[in-house]
Amino acid sequence: MLQRISATMTADEARAETSACVTARVAVVGATGYAGRELIALLARHPAAQMIRLMSSGRDGKPGVRLEVPHPALRGLSEVPVTPLRVEELTPSTLDLVFLATPHEVSHAIAPVLVGRGIRVVDLSGAFRLADAGLYPDWYGFDHSQPQLIAEAVYGLPELNTAAVRRARLVANPGCYATSVILALAPVLRAGIVDADAGIVCDSKSGATGAGRTLRDDLLFSNVSENCRAYGLFKHRHVPEILQALNVPAGAFTFTPHLVPVARGILSTIYLRLRLTLRPEDLARTFHDFYAHAPFVRVYGDGQLPEIQSVAHSPYADIGWEYDASTRRLVIVSALDNLGKGAASQAIQNMNLMLNFAEDAGLR
């Protein structure tokens, strides 16, 4: 039986108890992708998780393939082989939780089966992020047939939805760009100090792993190296996710993503205007108070601004800003690792909350 941590424990007590408790039995579906690789690496060192199944819905999903075949860097990390996706092998008698690092349509098909069997699910795809099933044909390219499960799914941004994540059977892990933007804007939007009529402009730059482990001409080394390219203007699928989480009208928000020649990392620069003139120390307090109890959000100060190098290969999101009181203009900069806080480490953070482990278990 899986032991769980009491909600009344302190963070230190929870960490100690996590180290001693019976392990949670987990599976990673989509184990051969970039996010799958990160999940496996994190789970291998988690004090209270045991990988029971590693499955692939596509690449390298052959019977008995050793982990180092798709991921040479993980050689010797786990003896669990990577096998083709067989949903019938994912049962509550052998598993407590399944991570789906799969294409949206695959998650859409198998998440209802797993939840119906009583297995808790953290889905890293976009299949259950949007509350309106009618948005999926335009933004994700498929018809959504599970509106009831959409209604039940919890948007897994722990800093905003901690209590709901703890209770969830299905968590929709946020998108990488969306995480960087939502965390940057949530403190000032929820404080009611943003002049939305003046518009909010977000310029985001991502490393090449953000596109997943797919063979595409635009992701070839010769097309990424020494280059910077904008894409997805007015149609990037993370836009409705951001608007939904922040309750911002579409006409007030402009988002432009860029591909830059780094392997991993996201830097988002967000431009907006405040409704009223604030003292710099009051603005700083807004950010610091909002994330006072968030273990993986680091709030900068004294004019410091985040950089990709500071968050690469980490579970952190860093936030900084510059404020011009004379014009009420505010520029917020956030940085995170698109495979870490933008995907796998956030998924582990959600698992920790769902199973009542210490929130930072296996992540520090």
C-alpha angles and dihedrals in degrees: 000000000000112000116220136201121249115247089226095061122108118245092256092049091049092051091051092048092047090057091056102040129102111270125260113238111232140176131204115211110192091036095158097060129087094260090045090054091052092047092052093049092050095043091050090066097036111120094218108031131086122193108227101167134024112188138175126209091198133346117062094351095147124140112275099002109162118234094247091063095073093023114032091177089065095057110148094008097110137008092208108112124227108244135177117276110276109171091191089067092059101086134156090238090068105024139051099184140009127206114211110205089167139122114284094254092050092052089046089056102043106030092074090052093051095044089047089056091053097256117136115233137204107194116199093188126084094249096112105021098097119071094209113069089198091070095064100080092056099039104029104022100239139086113252114224099179108073092149092056091046088056091052098043116102120220101239105222098129095198090062104028107032098139094044092049091053090058098039128118091189124031121191104213109220124247119261097243090042092054092052093049099040094049091050096049104034097082096053096037093050089047088058095231101119121104097221091180088066089059134241117245121193123192111187131183124196138187121244096261088070088080092059131237097307132133106243132152093228090057096052114121092246091055097045104037116091090003141104119197133183118215143164096038110185091351109065109133093229091066098081089044091055094045091049095050095045098035091231121154113247093236091060097054131071120183126186120178124199134195114226129186099260127104098231141003141075129228117189122189114193126193123200145139128239124233093228138020112266131189110249091241091055091051090049090051089054091061098038095048093047093056099031091119100033108110096196103043115085114196115206127210144180093055095304117147128202124250133198092241090061094059105031112122090009138104093233136111113203122204130192137155149188121220130197105200093188091064099021088235116152126191115193121193123195131180134188142152107264090213093043119040087004093058131341105029090046088051090053089047088054092048089052091054094044092052094038095244121144105289093236097044111141093001105087 
